[in-house]
Amino acid sequence: MHVREQAADFKRFGERYGVQWTPTILELAPDGTEQHRVEGFLETADFLAQLKLGLGKSAFKAKQWQDAERQFREIVDRFGQSDAAAEALYWAGVSRYKATGDASALKETAAAFGSRYSGSTWAKKASIWK
Amino acid sequence: MEIKWRHDIDQVLKDAQTERKPVLLDFSAAPT
């Protein structure tokens, strides 16, 4: 919705979801609950990666671990250069651990950060799993 | 991944609940 062309809706829903800036894209669950937020302009690949990150987070919240891992791994595979990729790699490992209970999933994820995204915040977060 | 953009937000949210589909809500100020 556009700030001027749909001003009333923009104000009402902007207040409901605490939107402070444009562009903002919200990914909502079917019940209207916010699952993921993208603030600011992104190029296509980064934007698609963010949308998939939201799908992965939705599946994760629903405890659909395998679907979540699939979404996260697809980001790493298809949009590996995007800013979302490091976060996706992290959550893919967590999703596998949740699905299997096997801590080696976390260890393997930490090892994977040794060759990709090593300077990222997510690599630092995963470093505890080594 | 095809996105069908609509402008009737209240109805979109109702339909999403009925059809169990996720929603993208876009807040824009881009020049038109």
Backbone of each chain as nested JSON, in Angstrom:
{
  "chains": [
    {"id": "A", "residues": [
      {"number": 1, "name": "MET", "atoms": {"N": [0.859, -1.188, 0.0], "CA": [0.0, 0.0, 0.0], "C": [0.889, 1.229, 0.0]}},
      {"number": 2, "name": "HIS", "atoms": {"N": [0.425, 2.22, -0.693], "CA": [1.229, 3.428, -0.861], "C": [0.847, 4.48, 0.182]}},
      {"number": 3, "name": "VAL", "atoms": {"N": [1.858, 5.178, 0.685], "CA": [1.65, 6.145, 1.773], "C": [0.654, 7.245, 1.398]}},
      {"number": 4, "name": "ARG", "atoms": {"N": [0.575, 7.617, 0.125], "CA": [-0.368, 8.665, -0.278], "C": [-1.624, 8.087, -0.931]}},
      {"number": 5, "name": "GLU", "atoms": {"N": [-1.444, 7.063, -1.773], "CA": [-2.596, 6.53, -2.521], "C": [-3.539, 5.714, -1.639]}},
      {"number": 6, "name": "GLN", "atoms": {"N": [-3.023, 5.156, -0.559], "CA": [-3.856, 4.408, 0.39], "C": [-3.535, 4.903, 1.796]}},
      {"number": 7, "name": "ALA", "atoms": {"N": [-3.652, 6.21, 1.977], "CA": [-3.164, 6.849, 3.207], "C": [-3.825, 6.289, 4.466]}},
      {"number": 8, "name": "ALA", "atoms": {"N": [-5.131, 6.072, 4.427], "CA": [-5.82, 5.6, 5.635], "C": [-5.355, 4.189, 6.003]}},
      {"number": 9, "name": "ASP", "atoms": {"N": [-5.293, 3.307, 4.997], "CA": [-4.804, 1.942, 5.247], "C": [-3.36, 1.965, 5.726]}},
      {"number": 10, "name": "PHE", "atoms": {"N": [-2.567, 2.81, 5.082], "CA": [-1.149, 2.901, 5.441], "C": [-1.009, 3.279, 6.917]}},
      {"number": 11, "name": "LYS", "atoms": {"N": [-1.784, 4.26, 7.343], "CA": [-1.706, 4.716, 8.744], "C": [-2.181, 3.619, 9.697]}},
      {"number": 12, "name": "ARG", "atoms": {"N": [-3.333, 3.013, 9.364], "CA": [-3.927, 2.002, 10.254], "C": [-3.019, 0.778, 10.384]}},
      {"number": 13, "name": "PHE", "atoms": {"N": [-2.6, 0.228, 9.255], "CA": [-1.77, -0.98, 9.319], "C": [-0.337, -0.66, 9.731]}},
      {"number": 14, "name": "GLY", "atoms": {"N": [0.114, 0.552, 9.38], "CA": [1.441, 0.959, 9.831], "C": [1.515, 1.024, 11.345]}},
      {"number": 15, "name": "GLU", "atoms": {"N": [0.46, 1.528, 11.965], "CA": [0.421, 1.586, 13.428], "C": [0.289, 0.184, 14.017]}},
      {"number": 16, "name": "ARG", "atoms": {"N": [-0.531, -0.637, 13.387], "CA": [-0.741, -1.997, 13.907], "C": [0.571, -2.778, 13.948]}},
      {"number": 17, "name": "TYR", "atoms": {"N": [1.381, -2.605, 12.895], "CA": [2.605, -3.404, 12.806], "C": [3.874, -2.613, 13.141]}},
      {"number": 18, "name": "GLY", "atoms": {"N": [3.681, -1.365, 13.576], "CA": [4.849, -0.584, 13.995], "C": [5.818, -0.279, 12.865]}},
      {"number": 19, "name": "VAL", "atoms": {"N": [5.27, 0.045, 11.702], "CA": [6.119, 0.362, 10.55], "C": [6.631, 1.794, 10.69]}},
      {"number": 20, "name": "GLN", "atoms": {"N": [7.952, 1.96, 10.617], "CA": [8.581, 3.262, 10.858], "C": [9.237, 3.847, 9.619]}},
      {"number": 21, "name": "TRP", "atoms": {"N": [9.308, 3.042, 8.535], "CA": [10.115, 3.482, 7.405], "C": [9.616, 2.793, 6.15]}},
      {"number": 22, "name": "THR", "atoms": {"N": [9.877, 3.393, 4.986], "CA": [9.549, 2.736, 3.729], "C": [10.813, 2.588, 2.892]}},
      {"number": 23, "name": "PRO", "atoms": {"N": [10.883, 1.582, 2.005], "CA": [9.9, 0.513, 1.946], "C": [10.065, -0.473, 3.107]}},
      {"number": 24, "name": "THR", "atoms": {"N": [8.933, -0.981, 3.561], "CA": [8.927, -2.089, 4.516], "C": [8.017, -3.169, 3.963]}},
      {"number": 25, "name": "ILE", "atoms": {"N": [8.509, -4.384, 3.964], "CA": [7.702, -5.537, 3.559], "C": [7.585, -6.461, 4.762]}},
      {"number": 26, "name": "LEU", "atoms": {"N": [6.348, -6.81, 5.105], "CA": [6.114, -7.743, 6.204], "C": [5.645, -9.069, 5.648]}},
      {"number": 27, "name": "GLU", "atoms": {"N": [6.202, -10.149, 6.157], "CA": [5.682, -11.482, 5.845], "C": [4.814, -11.894, 7.027]}},
      {"number": 28, "name": "LEU", "atoms": {"N": [3.554, -12.127, 6.731], "CA": [2.589, -12.458, 7.784], "C": [2.16, -13.912, 7.668]}},
      {"number": 29, "name": "ALA", "atoms": {"N": [1.961, -14.555, 8.799], "CA": [1.352, -15.883, 8.829], "C": [-0.126, -15.729, 8.469]}},
      {"number": 30, "name": "PRO", "atoms": {"N": [-0.8, -16.82, 8.127], "CA": [-2.229, -16.722, 7.772], "C": [-3.084, -16.029, 8.841]}},
      {"number": 31, "name": "ASP", "atoms": {"N": [-2.674, -16.088, 10.098], "CA": [-3.449, -15.419, 11.156], "C": [-3.057, -13.954, 11.331]}},
      {"number": 32, "name": "GLY", "atoms": {"N": [-2.187, -13.44, 10.457], "CA": [-1.805, -12.029, 10.518], "C": [-0.601, -11.745, 11.394]}},
      {"number": 33, "name": "THR", "atoms": {"N": [-0.053, -12.77, 12.006], "CA": [1.115, -12.586, 12.857], "C": [2.356, -12.332, 12.015]}},
      {"number": 34, "name": "GLU", "atoms": {"N": [3.122, -11.311, 12.381], "CA": [4.356, -11.015, 11.637], "C": [5.381, -12.125, 11.818]}},
      {"number": 35, "name": "GLN", "atoms": {"N": [5.942, -12.578, 10.684], "CA": [6.967, -13.614, 10.716], "C": [8.347, -13.069, 10.377]}},
      {"number": 36, "name": "HIS", "atoms": {"N": [8.353, -12.047, 9.526], "CA": [9.641, -11.528, 9.072], "C": [9.426, -10.121, 8.526]}},
      {"number": 37, "name": "ARG", "atoms": {"N": [10.469, -9.297, 8.619], "CA": [10.364, -7.895, 8.194], "C": [11.569, -7.537, 7.336]}},
      {"number": 38, "name": "VAL", "atoms": {"N": [11.312, -6.888, 6.205], "CA": [12.393, -6.394, 5.353], "C": [12.227, -4.878, 5.263]}},
      {"number": 39, "name": "GLU", "atoms": {"N": [13.194, -4.155, 5.78], "CA": [13.144, -2.691, 5.755], "C": [14.232, -2.169, 4.825]}},
      {"number": 40, "name": "GLY", "atoms": {"N": [13.861, -1.243, 3.952], "CA": [14.813, -0.661, 3.016], "C": [14.842, -1.411, 1.705]}},
      {"number": 41, "name": "PHE", "atoms": {"N": [15.324, -0.704, 0.678], "CA": [15.381, -1.274, -0.671], "C": [16.465, -2.337, -0.767]}},
      {"number": 42, "name": "LEU", "atoms": {"N": [16.168, -3.409, -1.494], "CA": [17.162, -4.44, -1.799], "C": [17.091, -4.786, -3.273]}},
      {"number": 43, "name": "GLU", "atoms": {"N": [18.24, -5.136, -3.852], "CA": [18.243, -5.677, -5.212], "C": [17.532, -7.027, -5.21]}},
      {"number": 44, "name": "THR", "atoms": {"N": [17.18, -7.489, -6.42], "CA": [16.31, -8.658, -6.556], "C": [16.809, -9.877, -5.787]}},
      {"number": 45, "name": "ALA", "atoms": {"N": [18.052, -10.258, -5.983], "CA": [18.557, -11.483, -5.345], "C": [18.51, -11.367, -3.826]}},
      {"number": 46, "name": "ASP", "atoms": {"N": [18.912, -10.213, -3.309], "CA": [18.858, -10.028, -1.853], "C": [17.42, -10.03, -1.349]}},
      {"number": 47, "name": "PHE", "atoms": {"N": [16.532, -9.439, -2.131], "CA": [15.123, -9.396, -1.728], "C": [14.521, -10.803, -1.708]}},
      {"number": 48, "name": "LEU", "atoms": {"N": [14.76, -11.576, -2.762], "CA": [14.231, -12.94, -2.803], "C": [14.803, -13.782, -1.668]}},
      {"number": 49, "name": "ALA", "atoms": {"N": [16.085, -13.571, -1.389], "CA": [16.703, -14.308, -0.284], "C": [16.025, -13.954, 1.037]}},
      {"number": 50, "name": "GLN", "atoms": {"N": [15.695, -12.683, 1.22], "CA": [15.002, -12.271, 2.445], "C": [13.608, -12.898, 2.531]}},
      {"number": 51, "name": "LEU", "atoms": {"N": [12.908, -12.96, 1.398], "CA": [11.581, -13.575, 1.415], "C": [11.688, -15.046, 1.808]}},
      {"number": 52, "name": "LYS", "atoms": {"N": [12.683, -15.729, 1.27], "CA": [12.861, -17.14, 1.611], "C": [13.273, -17.291, 3.083]}},
      {"number": 53, "name": "LEU", "atoms": {"N": [14.049, -16.334, 3.565], "CA": [14.415, -16.356, 4.984], "C": [13.142, -16.289, 5.841]}},
      {"number": 54, "name": "GLY", "atoms": {"N": [12.217, -15.46, 5.411], "CA": [10.945, -15.364, 6.125], "C": [10.168, -16.666, 6.079]}},
      {"number": 55, "name": "LEU", "atoms": {"N": [10.166, -17.327, 4.918], "CA": [9.48, -18.618, 4.814], "C": [10.139, -19.645, 5.728]}},
      {"number": 56, "name": "GLY", "atoms": {"N": [11.46, -19.609, 5.76], "CA": [12.173, -20.529, 6.65], "C": [11.847, -20.267, 8.109]}},
      {"number": 57, "name": "LYS", "atoms": {"N": [11.808, -18.996, 8.478], "CA": [11.492, -18.653, 9.868], "C": [10.064, -19.052, 10.229]}},
      {"number": 58, "name": "SER", "atoms": {"N": [9.154, -18.9, 9.268], "CA": [7.766, -19.321, 9.506], "C": [7.701, -20.817, 9.774]}},
      {"number": 59, "name": "ALA", "atoms": {"N": [8.384, -21.584, 8.94], "CA": [8.392, -23.037, 9.125], "C": [9.049, -23.387, 10.455]}},
      {"number": 60, "name": "PHE", "atoms": {"N": [10.11, -22.672, 10.794], "CA": [10.817, -22.928, 12.056], "C": [9.885, -22.676, 13.246]}},
      {"number": 61, "name": "LYS", "atoms": {"N": [9.175, -21.556, 13.203], "CA": [8.258, -21.24, 14.304], "C": [7.167, -22.282, 14.434]}},
      {"number": 62, "name": "ALA", "atoms": {"N": [6.79, -22.875, 13.279], "CA": [5.756, -23.914, 13.285], "C": [6.346, -25.295, 13.6]}},
      {"number": 63, "name": "LYS", "atoms": {"N": [7.627, -25.322, 13.941], "CA": [8.341, -26.57, 14.262], "C": [8.369, -27.544, 13.091]}},
      {"number": 64, "name": "GLN", "atoms": {"N": [8.283, -26.986, 11.892], "CA": [8.411, -27.813, 10.678], "C": [9.889, -27.781, 10.274]}},
      {"number": 65, "name": "TRP", "atoms": {"N": [10.674, -28.553, 11.004], "CA": [12.133, -28.427, 10.929], "C": [12.677, -28.746, 9.542]}},
      {"number": 66, "name": "GLN", "atoms": {"N": [12.162, -29.806, 8.923], "CA": [12.698, -30.191, 7.61], "C": [12.385, -29.143, 6.548]}},
      {"number": 67, "name": "ASP", "atoms": {"N": [11.174, -28.618, 6.589], "CA": [10.809, -27.569, 5.631], "C": [11.66, -26.319, 5.883]}},
      {"number": 68, "name": "ALA", "atoms": {"N": [11.858, -26.009, 7.16], "CA": [12.681, -24.84, 7.503], "C": [14.099, -25.023, 6.965]}},
      {"number": 69, "name": "GLU", "atoms": {"N": [14.669, -26.195, 7.202], "CA": [16.046, -26.424, 6.727], "C": [16.116, -26.309, 5.201]}},
      {"number": 70, "name": "ARG", "atoms": {"N": [15.102, -26.856, 4.525], "CA": [15.086, -26.791, 3.053], "C": [15.077, -25.335, 2.576]}},
      {"number": 71, "name": "GLN", "atoms": {"N": [14.252, -24.521, 3.213], "CA": [14.186, -23.1, 2.829], "C": [15.534, -22.414, 3.077]}},
      {"number": 72, "name": "PHE", "atoms": {"N": [16.112, -22.671, 4.235], "CA": [17.383, -22.006, 4.583], "C": [18.512, -22.463, 3.655]}},
      {"number": 73, "name": "ARG", "atoms": {"N": [18.572, -23.765, 3.377], "CA": [19.653, -24.259, 2.515], "C": [19.51, -23.738, 1.076]}},
      {"number": 74, "name": "GLU", "atoms": {"N": [18.266, -23.543, 0.659], "CA": [18.047, -23.021, -0.695], "C": [18.603, -21.602, -0.817]}},
      {"number": 75, "name": "ILE", "atoms": {"N": [18.523, -20.85, 0.25], "CA": [19.106, -19.494, 0.229], "C": [20.616, -19.581, 0.029]}},
      {"number": 76, "name": "VAL", "atoms": {"N": [21.25, -20.481, 0.777], "CA": [22.708, -20.63, 0.657], "C": [23.074, -21.103, -0.743]}},
      {"number": 77, "name": "ASP", "atoms": {"N": [22.27, -22.037, -1.28], "CA": [22.578, -22.591, -2.606], "C": [22.292, -21.606, -3.736]}},
      {"number": 78, "name": "ARG", "atoms": {"N": [21.14, -20.936, -3.671], "CA": [20.704, -20.079, -4.794], "C": [21.142, -18.634, -4.646]}},
      {"number": 79, "name": "PHE", "atoms": {"N": [21.237, -18.171, -3.419], "CA": [21.548, -16.756, -3.171], "C": [22.733, -16.651, -2.21]}},
      {"number": 80, "name": "GLY", "atoms": {"N": [23.743, -17.43, -2.51], "CA": [24.897, -17.527, -1.616], "C": [25.655, -16.238, -1.42]}},
      {"number": 81, "name": "GLN", "atoms": {"N": [25.498, -15.302, -2.346], "CA": [26.191, -14.01, -2.217], "C": [25.339, -12.974, -1.493]}},
      {"number": 82, "name": "SER", "atoms": {"N": [24.129, -13.338, -1.154], "CA": [23.237, -12.365, -0.522], "C": [23.592, -12.186, 0.951]}},
      {"number": 83, "name": "ASP", "atoms": {"N": [23.121, -11.073, 1.51], "CA": [23.372, -10.803, 2.923], "C": [22.656, -11.798, 3.829]}},
      {"number": 84, "name": "ALA", "atoms": {"N": [21.596, -12.411, 3.315], "CA": [20.821, -13.353, 4.133], "C": [21.489, -14.713, 4.238]}},
      {"number": 85, "name": "ALA", "atoms": {"N": [22.48, -14.979, 3.401], "CA": [23.011, -16.337, 3.288], "C": [23.665, -16.831, 4.58]}},
      {"number": 86, "name": "ALA", "atoms": {"N": [24.432, -15.987, 5.231], "CA": [25.104, -16.416, 6.459], "C": [24.081, -16.766, 7.541]}},
      {"number": 87, "name": "GLU", "atoms": {"N": [23.06, -15.92, 7.664], "CA": [22.007, -16.213, 8.639], "C": [21.294, -17.513, 8.285]}},
      {"number": 88, "name": "ALA", "atoms": {"N": [21.066, -17.709, 6.988], "CA": [20.384, -18.924, 6.538], "C": [21.211, -20.165, 6.85]}},
      {"number": 89, "name": "LEU", "atoms": {"N": [22.519, -20.079, 6.652], "CA": [23.388, -21.224, 6.963], "C": [23.296, -21.572, 8.449]}},
      {"number": 90, "name": "TYR", "atoms": {"N": [23.296, -20.557, 9.277], "CA": [23.183, -20.757, 10.732], "C": [21.882, -21.49, 11.083]}},
      {"number": 91, "name": "TRP", "atoms": {"N": [20.762, -20.957, 10.563], "CA": [19.466, -21.529, 10.928], "C": [19.223, -22.878, 10.268]}},
      {"number": 92, "name": "ALA", "atoms": {"N": [19.883, -23.132, 9.134], "CA": [19.794, -24.468, 8.533], "C": [20.387, -25.499, 9.485]}},
      {"number": 93, "name": "GLY", "atoms": {"N": [21.517, -25.155, 10.08], "CA": [22.139, -26.066, 11.045], "C": [21.265, -26.281, 12.266]}},
      {"number": 94, "name": "VAL", "atoms": {"N": [20.68, -25.202, 12.759], "CA": [19.804, -25.317, 13.929], "C": [18.581, -26.168, 13.585]}},
      {"number": 95, "name": "SER", "atoms": {"N": [18.041, -25.95, 12.388], "CA": [16.852, -26.722, 11.977], "C": [17.167, -28.216, 11.921]}},
      {"number": 96, "name": "ARG", "atoms": {"N": [18.352, -28.546, 11.378], "CA": [18.726, -29.97, 11.309], "C": [18.889, -30.541, 12.717]}},
      {"number": 97, "name": "TYR", "atoms": {"N": [19.511, -29.773, 13.593], "CA": [19.658, -30.221, 14.977], "C": [18.285, -30.445, 15.624]}},
      {"number": 98, "name": "LYS", "atoms": {"N": [17.361, -29.513, 15.391], "CA": [16.022, -29.654, 15.96], "C": [15.327, -30.898, 15.425]}},
      {"number": 99, "name": "ALA", "atoms": {"N": [15.556, -31.19, 14.141], "CA": [14.892, -32.34, 13.522], "C": [15.468, -33.653, 14.003]}},
      {"number": 100, "name": "THR", "atoms": {"N": [16.762, -33.678, 14.265], "CA": [17.444, -34.948, 14.543], "C": [17.89, -35.103, 15.988]}},
      {"number": 101, "name": "GLY", "atoms": {"N": [18.092, -34.005, 16.684], "CA": [18.649, -34.074, 18.028], "C": [20.129, -34.399, 18.023]}},
      {"number": 102, "name": "ASP", "atoms": {"N": [20.721, -34.408, 16.855], "CA": [22.127, -34.767, 16.692], "C": [22.99, -33.504, 16.694]}},
      {"number": 103, "name": "ALA", "atoms": {"N": [23.8, -33.363, 17.727], "CA": [24.611, -32.145, 17.877], "C": [25.675, -32.007, 16.8]}},
      {"number": 104, "name": "SER", "atoms": {"N": [25.936, -33.083, 16.061], "CA": [26.936, -32.962, 14.989], "C": [26.453, -31.985, 13.905]}},
      {"number": 105, "name": "ALA", "atoms": {"N": [25.143, -31.78, 13.812], "CA": [24.609, -30.807, 12.845], "C": [25.13, -29.412, 13.156]}},
      {"number": 106, "name": "LEU", "atoms": {"N": [25.264, -29.11, 14.448], "CA": [25.776, -27.798, 14.843], "C": [27.282, -27.707, 14.586]}},
      {"number": 107, "name": "LYS", "atoms": {"N": [27.965, -28.798, 14.908], "CA": [29.411, -28.822, 14.699], "C": [29.747, -28.662, 13.213]}},
      {"number": 108, "name": "GLU", "atoms": {"N": [28.988, -29.349, 12.368], "CA": [29.207, -29.247, 10.917], "C": [28.917, -27.833, 10.419]}},
      {"number": 109, "name": "THR", "atoms": {"N": [27.916, -27.21, 11.009], "CA": [27.592, -25.83, 10.619], "C": [28.734, -24.886, 10.99]}},
      {"number": 110, "name": "ALA", "atoms": {"N": [29.254, -25.053, 12.185], "CA": [30.393, -24.226, 12.609], "C": [31.567, -24.434, 11.66]}},
      {"number": 111, "name": "ALA", "atoms": {"N": [31.79, -25.672, 11.254], "CA": [32.893, -25.968, 10.331], "C": [32.642, -25.314, 8.973]}},
      {"number": 112, "name": "ALA", "atoms": {"N": [31.377, -25.331, 8.523], "CA": [31.04, -24.729, 7.222], "C": [31.341, -23.227, 7.218]}},
      {"number": 113, "name": "PHE", "atoms": {"N": [31.172, -22.604, 8.375], "CA": [31.486, -21.171, 8.452], "C": [32.983, -20.906, 8.321]}},
      {"number": 114, "name": "GLY", "atoms": {"N": [33.789, -21.943, 8.44], "CA": [35.226, -21.765, 8.248], "C": [35.578, -21.423, 6.82]}},
      {"number": 115, "name": "SER", "atoms": {"N": [34.725, -21.87, 5.88], "CA": [35.029, -21.619, 4.47], "C": [34.107, -20.576, 3.843]}},
      {"number": 116, "name": "ARG", "atoms": {"N": [32.993, -20.233, 4.514], "CA": [32.066, -19.242, 3.961], "C": [31.625, -18.276, 5.061]}},
      {"number": 117, "name": "TYR", "atoms": {"N": [31.523, -17.034, 4.725], "CA": [30.962, -16.013, 5.626], "C": [31.721, -15.953, 6.958]}},
      {"number": 118, "name": "SER", "atoms": {"N": [33.016, -16.189, 6.919], "CA": [33.775, -16.312, 8.165], "C": [33.813, -15.005, 8.965]}},
      {"number": 119, "name": "GLY", "atoms": {"N": [33.606, -13.866, 8.297], "CA": [33.624, -12.604, 9.014], "C": [32.262, -12.148, 9.499]}},
      {"number": 120, "name": "SER", "atoms": {"N": [31.266, -12.977, 9.326], "CA": [29.897, -12.552, 9.65], "C": [29.577, -12.736, 11.132]}},
      {"number": 121, "name": "THR", "atoms": {"N": [28.576, -12.023, 11.566], "CA": [28.073, -12.198, 12.927], "C": [27.623, -13.633, 13.155]}},
      {"number": 122, "name": "TRP", "atoms": {"N": [27.066, -14.233, 12.11], "CA": [26.523, -15.6, 12.243], "C": [27.631, -16.607, 12.419]}},
      {"number": 123, "name": "ALA", "atoms": {"N": [28.779, -16.352, 11.8], "CA": [29.927, -17.234, 12.014], "C": [30.384, -17.14, 13.475]}},
      {"number": 124, "name": "LYS", "atoms": {"N": [30.351, -15.932, 14.013], "CA": [30.719, -15.767, 15.426], "C": [29.747, -16.514, 16.334]}},
      {"number": 125, "name": "LYS", "atoms": {"N": [28.465, -16.426, 16.0], "CA": [27.459, -17.11, 16.823], "C": [27.63, -18.621, 16.759]}},
      {"number": 126, "name": "ALA", "atoms": {"N": [28.03, -19.115, 15.586], "CA": [28.199, -20.568, 15.408], "C": [29.516, -21.066, 15.992]}},
      {"number": 127, "name": "SER", "atoms": {"N": [30.445, -20.162, 16.285], "CA": [31.782, -20.585, 16.707], "C": [31.741, -21.369, 18.022]}},
      {"number": 128, "name": "ILE", "atoms": {"N": [30.713, -21.164, 18.813], "CA": [30.59, -21.883, 20.081], "C": [30.347, -23.376, 19.876]}},
      {"number": 129, "name": "TRP", "atoms": {"N": [29.938, -23.75, 18.676], "CA": [29.598, -25.159, 18.387], "C": [30.807, -25.976, 17.956]}},
      {"number": 130, "name": "LYS", "atoms": {"N": [31.964, -25.345, 17.796], "CA": [33.136, -26.094, 17.287], "C": [33.567, -27.186, 18.267]}}
    ]},
    {"id": "B", "residues": [
      {"number": 1, "name": "MET", "atoms": {"N": [7.92, -18.325, -7.731], "CA": [7.115, -17.77, -6.654], "C": [6.349, -16.565, -7.192]}},
      {"number": 2, "name": "GLU", "atoms": {"N": [5.071, -16.757, -7.482], "CA": [4.272, -15.658, -8.027], "C": [3.559, -14.926, -6.901]}},
      {"number": 3, "name": "ILE", "atoms": {"N": [3.583, -13.617, -6.951], "CA": [2.907, -12.811, -5.938], "C": [1.749, -12.077, -6.593]}},
      {"number": 4, "name": "LYS", "atoms": {"N": [0.54, -12.283, -6.075], "CA": [-0.631, -11.555, -6.578], "C": [-0.858, -10.351, -5.665]}},
      {"number": 5, "name": "TRP", "atoms": {"N": [-0.472, -9.175, -6.14], "CA": [-0.616, -7.968, -5.321], "C": [-2.062, -7.507, -5.33]}},
      {"number": 6, "name": "ARG", "atoms": {"N": [-2.599, -7.227, -4.148], "CA": [-3.959, -6.71, -4.009], "C": [-3.924, -5.475, -3.1]}},
      {"number": 7, "name": "HIS", "atoms": {"N": [-5.007, -4.711, -3.136], "CA": [-5.048, -3.464, -2.364], "C": [-6.148, -3.465, -1.291]}},
      {"number": 8, "name": "ASP", "atoms": {"N": [-7.012, -4.47, -1.319], "CA": [-8.081, -4.561, -0.314], "C": [-7.55, -5.317, 0.901]}},
      {"number": 9, "name": "ILE", "atoms": {"N": [-6.827, -4.598, 1.732], "CA": [-6.022, -5.237, 2.78], "C": [-6.875, -6.031, 3.771]}},
      {"number": 10, "name": "ASP", "atoms": {"N": [-7.973, -5.444, 4.217], "CA": [-8.807, -6.159, 5.202], "C": [-9.284, -7.492, 4.63]}},
      {"number": 11, "name": "GLN", "atoms": {"N": [-9.711, -7.467, 3.372], "CA": [-10.197, -8.704, 2.756], "C": [-9.046, -9.685, 2.543]}},
      {"number": 12, "name": "VAL", "atoms": {"N": [-7.891, -9.163, 2.193], "CA": [-6.704, -10.02, 2.018], "C": [-6.409, -10.787, 3.306]}},
      {"number": 13, "name": "LEU", "atoms": {"N": [-6.462, -10.081, 4.431], "CA": [-6.154, -10.735, 5.711], "C": [-7.222, -11.767, 6.074]}},
      {"number": 14, "name": "LYS", "atoms": {"N": [-8.462, -11.455, 5.755], "CA": [-9.535, -12.44, 6.004], "C": [-9.337, -13.67, 5.13]}},
      {"number": 15, "name": "ASP", "atoms": {"N": [-9.063, -13.44, 3.853], "CA": [-8.869, -14.555, 2.919], "C": [-7.677, -15.415, 3.335]}},
      {"number": 16, "name": "ALA", "atoms": {"N": [-6.618, -14.755, 3.8], "CA": [-5.422, -15.502, 4.21], "C": [-5.745, -16.46, 5.339]}},
      {"number": 17, "name": "GLN", "atoms": {"N": [-6.562, -15.975, 6.274], "CA": [-6.933, -16.818, 7.415], "C": [-7.783, -17.997, 6.95]}},
      {"number": 18, "name": "THR", "atoms": {"N": [-8.727, -17.707, 6.053], "CA": [-9.612, -18.762, 5.552], "C": [-8.848, -19.787, 4.725]}},
      {"number": 19, "name": "GLU", "atoms": {"N": [-7.98, -19.28, 3.868], "CA": [-7.272, -20.175, 2.929], "C": [-5.943, -20.671, 3.479]}},
      {"number": 20, "name": "ARG", "atoms": {"N": [-5.594, -20.239, 4.696], "CA": [-4.33, -20.647, 5.338], "C": [-3.125, -20.319, 4.456]}},
      {"number": 21, "name": "LYS", "atoms": {"N": [-3.127, -19.097, 3.934], "CA": [-2.023, -18.669, 3.085], "C": [-1.281, -17.498, 3.741]}},
      {"number": 22, "name": "PRO", "atoms": {"N": [0.035, -17.447, 3.569], "CA": [0.79, -16.303, 4.104], "C": [0.548, -15.058, 3.269]}},
      {"number": 23, "name": "VAL", "atoms": {"N": [0.905, -13.917, 3.838], "CA": [0.668, -12.622, 3.191], "C": [1.949, -11.796, 3.206]}},
      {"number": 24, "name": "LEU", "atoms": {"N": [2.186, -11.1, 2.104], "CA": [3.218, -10.056, 2.08], "C": [2.51, -8.718, 2.154]}},
      {"number": 25, "name": "LEU", "atoms": {"N": [2.876, -7.907, 3.125], "CA": [2.292, -6.571, 3.26], "C": [3.367, -5.545, 2.929]}},
      {"number": 26, "name": "ASP", "atoms": {"N": [3.106, -4.765, 1.878], "CA": [4.112, -3.843, 1.349], "C": [3.738, -2.409, 1.72]}},
      {"number": 27, "name": "PHE", "atoms": {"N": [4.618, -1.74, 2.443], "CA": [4.443, -0.324, 2.776], "C": [5.417, 0.467, 1.915]}},
      {"number": 28, "name": "SER", "atoms": {"N": [4.863, 1.299, 1.015], "CA": [5.707, 1.959, 0.025], "C": [5.461, 3.466, -0.012]}},
      {"number": 29, "name": "ALA", "atoms": {"N": [6.522, 4.181, -0.357], "CA": [6.408, 5.62, -0.632], "C": [7.072, 5.935, -1.961]}},
      {"number": 30, "name": "ALA", "atoms": {"N": [7.257, 4.902, -2.78], "CA": [7.956, 5.081, -4.056], "C": [7.16, 6.0, -4.972]}},
      {"number": 31, "name": "PRO", "atoms": {"N": [7.834, 6.811, -5.775], "CA": [7.124, 7.666, -6.741], "C": [6.272, 6.815, -7.67]}},
      {"number": 32, "name": "THR", "atoms": {"N": [5.073, 7.287, -7.966], "CA": [4.18, 6.512, -8.845], "C": [3.875, 7.297, -10.111]}}
    ]}
  ]
}
